[in-house]
């Protein structure tokens, strides 16, 4: 992953099951209904099933790191400063 990336993609299949805490037991599960198809279609959350305990639920493939939170705060501060300066310039012109 490059250092310029704000969000980090990860594969939840390699992580632990939220229920039994076993590693490498999660597999992607097919959508059962319209709600699950919509959630899976968004692309951030996917349905997973644990092959050991049978747990089934949503996990995200996007991870925020301390580096990415700092970068988001920098982007947000630049946006606020830009909006403020634009507002001040427009106010003086009109």
N, C-alpha and C positions, 0 to 999 in steps of 0.2 A: 504494500500500500504506500502510495507516495505521501510525502509530508504535507503536500498542499491539500489533501483531501479533508473535508470537514467531517463527513460521516464515514465510518468504517463498516464494510460489509463483512459478515461472519457467517459461518455455516452452523446452525444450531444442532445439526446431526452429530457433530463431534463433541458437543457439550453433555452435561448431565441431565437426566430426567428430573423434572421438578418434583415428582412424587417419590420415586425410590432412590434418586441420586446416583443411579448407575450411569457410567460413561459409555458413549457410543452405542446406545440402544434406541435412539430416536430415528424414526424413518418418516418421510413425508407421507401424509395420509390424503386420500382423495376427498373431495368436497362431497358432503351428503345432502346439503340443501342450498337454497338460494342465498341465505345469509353467508354461509361459508364460501360460496363462489364469489360473492362480492368482496369479502375480506381478503381472500386469496388473490383476487384480481387487482387489488390496490397495490400489491407488491411488497408491502412492508411486513405484514404478518402472513404466516402460512400455517396450515394445520399439520401437526405432527402426532405420531403415535409411538409409545414406548413398547418395544417388542418383549420386554421382560414383565412389566406390571400391568400393561394395557392402558396406561394413562393416555388420554387424547385431549389435545388443546392447541392453542395458538402460541407461537413463539415468533419473535421478531428476528430479522436477519440484519438489522441495522444496530450498530453499537456506537454509543457516544463515549469518547475517551476524554481525559483531562485536556489533551492537546486540542481536540475538536471543540470543546466547550470554550476554551480561551479564544480560539479562532472565531467562533460564533459571536462572542462578546465584542471582539474587535470589529467584525462586520456590522454589528448592531450599532456600536458607537459611531462608526463612520457614517452610517445611514442617518442617525440622529443629527450629527453635525452638519451633514449635507442638507437635510431638510431645514434645519434652523437657519443656515446661511442663505439658502434659497428664499425662505420666508422673509428674512431681513432685507435682501436685495429687492425683492418684489414690493415690499412695503415702502421702500425709499423711492422706487420708480413711480409707483402709483400713489 
